[in-house]
Amino acid sequence: MKLLILAGVHGDEPAAVEAARRLARLFRDSEEVEVVPEANPEACFAGTRLSPSDGKDLNRCFPGNEEGTSTERLAFRLFQKVLCARAVVDLHTPSMGRAYLPHARLRVDSPKLRELCSHAGMDYATLEVPEQGMLQVEASQRGIPVLTLEAGEGGKAGEEAVNALVEATLGVARSLGVAEGDAARREVRFVKRERILSDASGKLKMKVALGDKVRLGTIVAKVGKTRIKSHVNGTVLGVSSQEYVEENEFVASIGVEVQHGL
């Protein structure tokens, strides 16, 4: 198998699941591509991030345990598929109450993943801290590149987000020779995310939008009468979609461009 496409690792990410379903239809006759739209069926059925049966996050359970809890056993079975693939695309959307600009996430910085990023065609890739049990981290240790793609708003299957995930995945598929069309490449800006948290509790009014450029001191939101300012220069990658936030709750994330890896 040249390409494995996963979605629904978290059950509250409907845009990712819908994108995978569309990709499954496109690749239904392919012997080189496998698509798993609902990688965690019980979480997708319940519409929850965690598995209801044991309260575990599937993306913290890899490579899994054949004798473990239900989620650990599921992780084990999925990881066997991963080990048979040349590359994996793992589709995600944000948690409830957040919206993201389409981007890739790298918790492992490697030439192969950077190459896949360029073929996915998203403008940004975030360099994240690796965590044990995450699919991308565990698979990379076995030589399998896993490209994580994020887009959309939590809990919604917006058409723009679905299309962004489908097109990015098709770009990767073309680079592997399993989809028709030229394997185009695009320059990607590698950034680290800086979270902006609320200084107060109250009604939230965003003052910036996804993709906006901000500078140190830019007002990104108002919470009640309190102005929430950026502490960095960069691009708005994520915003809160909530009407009300508590003190120290997420308001926005800013991508700060970096020249080197993790």
Phi, psi and omega in degrees: 000129181273326185219130172246129180245124181242147168210169178071022171299323170251136189278358181251033184234070188295330180295320179294318180297316180296320177300317180294322178298319178294320178294323178299322178292320180295324185255019186299334181260004183276138174263358184250354181232133173239135180240129176241094185292328181236080184297329177242083188303319184291324177290321178295320179296321181277344183070033183241154178292317183265158176289124181300328187292325183225002177071019182262152175270116182305324182278019168234012187246000181283149005280006176092176182215116183297338182248012186270204177291174183302318180290322177295323177291320176298316178301320179298314181295317179296322183293331176295323175295317181302318183293344179266358185260151173283326178205158181229139169246124183246111187267136181218160167228167187291169171292164179304140177087008179226156174226141183237143164293139178305130180199163173262156177236130179241114171261354172230125182259109181222155177303322181295317179293322177296323177295315178299322177303316183295326179282331177296329172082011174279147187291330188232149170225129181265139177262115189247163177285129179290144178231137179300139178093350179279143186303312182299318182292311184292321180292323181297328178291343176255010176084014181253117178283129177241114179265118178266126180242137182234142175193154169097195182240140183304132176079002182235148177251059181297141184298322180298317179293316179301313180297320180297318180291320178297311183295321179296318179294320178296325176299318177295317181299320178297322181294336179265359178077022182247006176220150181289151177111164181286145178274079181288154177236152183223143178292133182245137174267121179267127187225161168249140183275132172247120181277139174249123183251156181287140176272358184205172173256141179158188180290133185260134172228110180289140178250358177229163179237165178303133180092349179293149172269136178232159177234168177307123179095352177298134176283115182264339181195164169237133175243106190063238177261001183272129177272129179258120187249153175284142177255009181216167170263138178168202183242138180287113179260334182213148177221155172284139176252014181275156177273337184221137177230154174267163174302138181070012176271155181302134174243315182200163170232139184244130176272119180254119187295140179233156182262340185236184185275199184296000000 
